[in-house]
């Protein structure tokens, strides 16, 4: 509380000589209905209210967030002031004290961000400073990060973090960067005792542009020393690179990743309390496509920042004035395949021993099923009915394949169990203006699934239909209907219907109402994913700006 009072009253003397400006936004969310968790249906009510306030005077800015999550849709309950900060900006200099988020480079060493739908928050409580001009950009950030594990909400990781970055641009077409993140980490029980570690993560980068080409490359090395561990310093590495070319009617981008921040055997892979892994504040580029269509994002590839190598090629083109197209191909796998090579005894209890054959081409993804390969191709064409207009017809095609070697190999089954999933989808989207400012939008998504881990039916299909009408920017109504032939859905149902309606009034307030059932599934942001349970009931949101 004393910190908050200091932030509120420190610039008060400036009000006599400076104009005071303010802005306030409020986001209220309410839901009431039934949620299906496994085979159990339970009552689910949530009420969330988030108020963001900013007060500026001269070169100072005060901001804070008043949060009431009681109970939240997902995450932990909280009521009070969640974020607060004081900023000062003058010419090329910027300083902020309090809560902040930071991205250095492409995030191999430091990427602090928040996603409320995931209850994911790696915000830092401390101070950050930046200085930038045409030739140089420098920054430092220092403070504490308290990360709530979204896979286990009772578990908290703590980091005392110090980081800095320098980017030098000696020429307009060439730049060099250096970032370092250093500090201490603490992982709580079930680690016994609590696990403490010292980490240092230097990152080096280079970027350039010439004649329509742009390139970027970044390399980071994570050095971790666990207190009390006599095995010395663990080293993990990460590399990211991209090359793109664009002109008026054509563009292509090639990305590559090689993340080895915590390669380990199958048993240790699921141990969240190991310090030899990518930390919560590291979020490098995922290097595969994140889809906006519902069914295409239903079975996402979840990136493993500790052990994954792969690439992505993304192409867009405009062959005709009203015709555009895109093509995306991505592939990835783990670096090595761990087989059972024997058994060891610990206090009389047998445990399997694992080993991996060296792979000279580990800098490339393998399509051997033992390496958990993933590949996906997506293409679409979009035709605009009028030149320069907004009405269009879009047709896409998606094909995806993924094998997951997650179950432990044993002496009697050295390769373990590998689960396979194959998906094919055809999305169609049509938008048409029927009268002044009245727009119809129709979406159809058909998806064929082969999943050998499905306990009831390996082959089935999903289909989603939606029809919406909108009068921009004030009013919109959409009806969604999804059905499946899957015999073992999370809630035992085969169809779901929902109505979404939104209304904007007085230019500053937007009300959104959803009634019906949602199938749920996985949602992801920046490579972080969680499962959303099926929900039947009413959801409402009110977004206000003052």
PyMOL commands that set and color helices and strands:
alter all, ss='L'
color gray80, all
select helices_A, chain A and resi 2-9+12-16+116-118+266-269+295-297+369-371
alter helices_A, ss='H'
color red, helices_A
select strands_A, chain A and resi 20-37+40-57+60-69+78-90+93-100+103-104+110-111+114-115+120-121+124-132+136-148+156-171+174-187+195-210+213-226+234-247+250-260+308-320+323-333+339-346+349-355+374-384+392-404+419-435+438-451+459-471+475-484+495-505+509-518+521-525+528-532+534-545
alter strands_A, ss='S'
color yellow, strands_A
deselect
rebuild
show_as cartoon
